[in-house]
Amino acid sequence: MHPIGAPFLRSIEREREPNMHRMAGDLLITRANLLLLLLLLPVILPSTAVHGVPLPDPCAGRRIHVRRLPARFNTDLLRHCDGAFPLADHPLATPACASLANHGLGPRTHNRSRSWYRTDARLLEPFFHRRLLDRDCLTDDPARADAVFLPYYASLDALPFLLDPAMLNFSAAHGVALAQFLATDRPRVLARRHGHDHFLVLAGPAWDYAQPADTDPRLWGTTSLLRRPEFDNFTFLTLESRAWPWQEHAVPHPTSFHPSSLPRLRAWIARARRSRRTALMLYAGTVSRPSRPNIRSFILAECANRTDTCTVVDCHGGSCALDPVRSMRPMLKAKFCLEPPGDTPTRRSTFDAVVAGCVPVFFEDASARTQYGWHLPPERYEEFSVTIPKDAVMLGGVQIMETLAAVPEEEVARMRERLLELAPRVMYRRHGSAAERMREASMDAVDIAVEGALRRIRGRVRALEDDQPEAMYAMDDDNQEI
């Protein structure tokens, strides 16, 4: 095991002790404290009830049981960081195990940084696991839980099928071992609500885990995890959902910004607000010419002709994630950030743009509006973004630069202000008690994802208990803002 990964493993493995054991030291009451408590009871009791009526339970409908899984489903997977299936897969990457630093946030961008990290999105699963353990309303009793969280590092467990050619034909087996474990170890936890109360994180687009199990020959780069019937009722939090997201819901791509305190968050927002923006628009992404015309090729052509108003940042090989300064500084100087679809509709760059206060420009709804309804209100996209249909550019002759230049400066300023108000909702703050107190001021991407999952689970459990199967997968309010 690489020494950099050892602290991360130890911190996660502490979760294997029951929560009540961890709190035992805090519950010890000395004789003096007991006497003081008895004296204060007449004062305390009136504050906890009004005319004999108890105050509402803050954990009602929000209790989560973190299922204890064998290490082979989570922490043992991290031990391969420098072995046969390294996390780092391109020459510019930081050493593979360095990605595990800071509980999965990655190494700091520089020694004095307290908010910026070289974050590998594939470590969202262990980071989310770590953050969930900081939450209130956790319970060791699954019978009292409103939801069950599975700390399964699915995308890391998929690496052998993706990186070892000898394993390609077995990619349909991804998740079989987990399904067998859940069915045999304390089976009542799963059977209680037929899995409708279970949720987990999947650090990748849903399409990468939705290959039909009977596909022959097997397609490289995908597995059949989401096609397993044992998981049909689970809620998966993915970086991108499919067109019919009854099984999953999209959560924001992690950026490199993970503030550890409210002052650090506010300081960054203030910097983005006052930044002098001299470039009209910016594109950050792969700059190689595609083999056939698409919206990205039209963007590159426009930018090549007008380098005075369009900035292009080459982010090939994940270089912008490894060195966020490479893209964030230009974004702070641009009014609009172009977010064309690539291999899949969504992009990390969208959330970099939000954090930088650079108004995103979308070319199809699947890039954000139909994906991140819990985090960004779908009905209010016109307040903080611009949409230019890609067909209007590719077939209708619409010029992106002319369209954006026509937006009044006052309107751009209003959109930027609204964008910066939403920025805390799409960033993943650093773990720890100090950062957890930030929740009182503003929920971040993890808080909103958990609350969204709880809302979805409550609706499905209610339909299950009311014997209304037709309402089980109703999506009427599923995409509403949390």
C-alpha positions, 0 to 999 in steps of 0.5 A, spaced: 500 500 500 502 506 498 504 511 504 499 516 501 493 512 501 494 509 508 491 515 512 485 515 508 484 508 509 484 509 516 479 514 516 474 511 512 475 504 516 474 508 523 466 508 520 466 500 521 465 501 529 458 503 530 456 510 531 454 509 538 461 506 540 464 512 537 460 517 541 461 513 548 466 518 550 462 524 549 456 521 553 460 519 560 457 524 565 461 525 571 457 526 578 458 533 578 455 534 571 449 530 573 447 534 579 448 540 575 443 537 570 438 535 575 438 543 577 437 545 570 432 540 568 426 545 570 429 551 566 431 546 560 424 542 559 420 549 558 425 550 552 424 543 549 416 543 549 410 548 549 405 547 553 407 540 554 407 539 546 414 536 544 418 540 539 418 537 532 423 531 531 429 534 527 430 527 524 423 525 522 423 522 515 431 524 515 434 518 519 440 514 515 443 508 516 450 507 513 450 499 511 456 496 513 459 493 507 465 488 507 472 492 505 472 488 499 466 493 496 470 499 498 476 501 502 480 495 499 479 497 492 483 503 494 489 499 495 489 498 488 491 505 487 498 504 485 497 497 483 494 493 477 489 498 476 491 505 477 487 511 478 491 515 474 491 513 467 494 519 463 502 522 463 500 528 466 497 525 472 499 526 479 501 519 482 495 515 483 495 514 490 496 522 491 489 522 489 487 519 495 490 525 499 485 529 504 479 524 504 479 523 496 479 531 495 486 530 492 493 533 493 492 541 495 494 545 488 499 548 493 502 548 500 498 554 502 492 552 499 486 551 504 480 550 498 483 548 492 485 541 490 487 536 484 480 532 485 479 526 481 472 525 480 472 518 480 474 519 488 467 522 489 464 515 492 469 515 498 469 522 499 461 522 499 462 516 504 466 520 508 462 527 508 455 522 510 459 520 516 459 527 518 451 528 518 446 528 523 441 523 524 445 517 522 442 511 526 445 504 527 438 501 527 436 499 520 429 498 522 429 506 525 432 508 518 428 512 513 434 511 508 439 506 507 446 508 504 450 503 501 458 505 501 460 501 495 465 504 491 462 502 484 466 506 479 473 503 482 470 496 482 469 497 475 476 498 473 478 491 472 473 490 467 475 497 463 482 496 464 484 489 463 482 486 456 482 479 459 476 481 464 472 485 458 467 479 457 465 479 464 463 486 465 456 483 466 458 481 472 459 488 475 455 488 482 453 481 482 458 480 489 454 486 492 447 483 490 449 476 493 451 480 500 445 484 500 441 478 499 444 474 504 447 478 510 441 481 514 436 480 508 431 483 512 434 490 511 433 489 504 427 486 504 423 491 509 422 496 503 424 491 497 430 496 496 426 502 495 430 506 501 437 504 498 441 509 495 448 510 493 453 514 489 456 512 482 462 517 480 460 517 472 455 517 467 449 512 468 450 510 461 457 507 462 454 502 467 447 501 463 450 496 458 445 490 457 447 484 460 446 480 454 450 484 449 455 480 445 460 481 444 461 486 450 462 493 449 469 496 452 468 501 457 461 500 460 458 495 465 451 492 466 451 494 474 444 498 472 441 493 469 442 488 474 434 486 477 437 486 484 438 494 484 432 496 480 429 499 486 435 503 488 436 510 487 443 511 484 446 518 484 450 519 478 454 524 475 450 524 469 443 521 468 439 517 462 433 520 458 429 516 463 432 517 470 427 513 474 433 509 477 438 515 478 439 522 479 444 527 476 449 530 481 454 536 480 461 534 477 466 535 482 470 541 481 477 543 485 474 548 489 472 545 496 472 551 501 473 549 509 469 555 512 464 560 510 469 566 510 473 562 505 467 561 501 465 568 501 472 570 500 472 566 493 465 569 491 467 576 492 473 575 488 469 572 482 464 578 483 469 583 482 473 580 477 474 584 471 472 580 465 475 582 458 474 576 454 467 576 451 467 568 451 471 562 453 471 555 451 475 550 455 476 543 453 479 538 448 481 542 442 483 537 437 478 537 431 473 532 431 473 527 425 466 529 423 462 536 424 459 538 431 458 544 435 465 543 438 468 544 431 463 550 430 466 553 436 473 552 435 472 555 428 469 562 431 474 562 436 480 561 431 477 567 427 476 572 433 482 571 438 481 578 441 474 576 444 474 568 445 479 565 449 480 557 448 483 553 454 486 546 452 484 541 457 486 535 454 488 529 458 484 532 464 490 537 465 485 542 467 483 538 473 490 537 475 491 544 475 485 548 476 489 555 475 489 553 468 482 554 467 479 558 473 484 564 471 481 565 464 474 563 466 474 569 471 476 574 466 470 571 461 463 573 461 460 567 458 463 560 458 461 555 452 459 548 454 458 544 448 456 536 449 462 532 448 462 524 448 456 525 453 452 531 454 454 534 461 461 537 462 465 538 469 467 545 466 459 547 467 461 547 474 467 550 474 464 556 470 458 557 475 464 557 481 467 562 477 461 566 475 462 565 468 455 565 465 454 558 462 452 557 455 448 551 453 447 548 446 442 542 449 437 541 455 441 535 456 447 538 458 444 541 465 437 543 465 434 536 465 440 533 469 441 537 475 434 539 478 435 538 485 441 543 485 439 548 479 432 550 478 430 548 471 425 553 470 430 559 472 435 557 467 434 564 463 436 567 470 443 565 470 445 562 463 444 562 455 441 557 451 443 557 443 440 551 440 446 547 437 442 546 430 441 553 430 449 554 429 450 548 425 444 548 420 441 555 421 448 560 421 447 563 427 453 566 430 455 564 437 459 571 438 454 575 435 448 572 439 452 573 446 455 580 444 448 582 443 446 581 451 446 587 454 451 588 460 446 590 465 443 583 463 450 579 464 451 582 471 444 580 473 446 573 470 452 573 474 450 575 480 444 570 480 450 564 478 454 566 484 448 565 489 447 558 486 455 557 486 455 554 493 449 549 491 454 545 486 460 545 490 463 540 494 465 543 501 471 540 505 469 534 510 470 536 517 466 539 523 468 546 521 466 545 514 459 542 516 457 548 520 457 551 513 450 547 512 447 552 517 448 558 512 448 554 505 447 547 503 452 544 498 452 539 493 452 533 498 447 536 502 442 537 496 444 530 493 442 527 500 436 531 501 433 529 494 435 522 495 431 522 502 425 526 498 425 521 492 425 515 497 419 518 502 415 518 496 416 511 493 416 508 500 409 512 501 407 509 494 409 502 497 405 503 503 399 505 500 399 500 495 399 505 489 405 501 484 403 506 479 405 512 483 412 508 485 416 511 479 412 518 478 417 523 476 412 529 477 416 533 483 423 529 482 426 534 478 424 540 483 429 544 486 431 542 493 
